[in-house]
Amino acid sequence: MLLTKDEIKSALPQLNKWKLLDDCIEKKFVFTDFLEAMKFMNAVAPSAEAMQHHPEWSNVYNKVTVTLTTHDAGGITQKDITLAKKMDEIENSI
């Protein structure tokens, strides 16, 4: 089920630097080097797979850009917020 604009706006302050873009949320993670960026992506992968919610992401050296949206629903759902929170937790643990 899609979140309303109000639900999204109330969820964003709980996240660390995620931005609302049309029908998705996005964040650019910056790490010290390429290996740390890969460590982050490898740590996120099992959680994303367990949720059956796979991020759109790209990596360039020490940066990982992530876009989250629920394609089946056509926008932002609780799955996106949950995965964003998990990514923030993983970022803080690296």
C-alpha positions in Angstrom: 0.0 0.0 0.0 1.4 3.4 -1.0 2.2 5.8 1.8 0.5 9.2 1.7 2.6 12.4 1.3 2.0 13.2 5.0 3.1 9.7 6.0 6.3 10.1 4.0 7.0 13.5 5.4 6.6 12.2 8.9 8.9 9.2 8.2 11.7 11.2 6.6 13.0 12.9 9.8 13.5 9.4 11.2 15.9 8.7 8.4 19.5 10.1 8.0 19.7 12.4 5.0 17.2 10.6 2.7 15.5 12.9 0.2 12.1 12.7 -1.3 12.1 12.7 -5.1 8.7 12.3 -6.8 7.8 8.6 -6.2 11.1 7.5 -4.5 13.5 8.3 -1.7 17.2 8.7 -2.4 20.4 8.9 -0.4 24.1 9.2 -1.3 26.3 7.3 1.1 30.0 8.3 1.3 32.6 6.0 2.7 36.3 6.3 3.2 37.2 4.1 0.2 36.0 1.5 -2.3 36.3 -1.4 0.0 34.2 0.2 2.7 31.5 1.0 0.1 31.5 -2.6 -1.0 31.3 -3.8 2.6 28.2 -1.6 2.9 26.6 -3.1 -0.2 27.4 -6.6 0.8 26.0 -6.0 4.3 22.7 -4.6 2.9 22.2 -7.4 0.3 21.0 -10.1 2.8 18.4 -7.7 4.4 17.1 -6.6 1.0 16.9 -10.2 -0.2 15.0 -11.3 3.0 12.5 -8.4 2.4 12.3 -9.3 -1.3 12.8 -5.5 -1.8 15.9 -4.8 -3.9 17.3 -1.3 -4.1 18.3 0.6 -7.2 21.9 1.5 -6.4 25.2 2.4 -8.0 28.7 2.6 -6.8 31.5 4.9 -7.9 34.7 4.4 -5.8 33.7 5.4 -2.2 30.1 6.6 -3.0 26.9 4.5 -3.1 23.8 6.2 -4.4 20.5 4.4 -3.4 17.0 5.0 -4.8 14.1 3.2 -3.1 10.7 2.8 -4.5 8.2 -0.1 -4.6 7.7 -0.7 -8.3 4.7 -3.0 -7.8 2.9 -0.3 -5.9 4.0 2.5 -8.1 5.6 4.6 -5.3 6.8 4.7 -1.8 5.6 2.1 0.7 6.6 1.1 4.2 9.1 -1.4 2.7 11.1 1.6 1.4 11.1 3.3 4.8 12.1 0.0 6.5 14.9 -0.7 4.1 16.2 2.9 4.4 16.3 2.6 8.2 18.2 -0.7 7.9 20.7 0.9 5.5 21.2 3.8 8.0 21.9 1.2 10.7 24.4 -0.6 8.5 26.1 2.6 7.5 26.6 3.5 11.2 28.1 0.0 11.9 30.7 0.3 9.2 
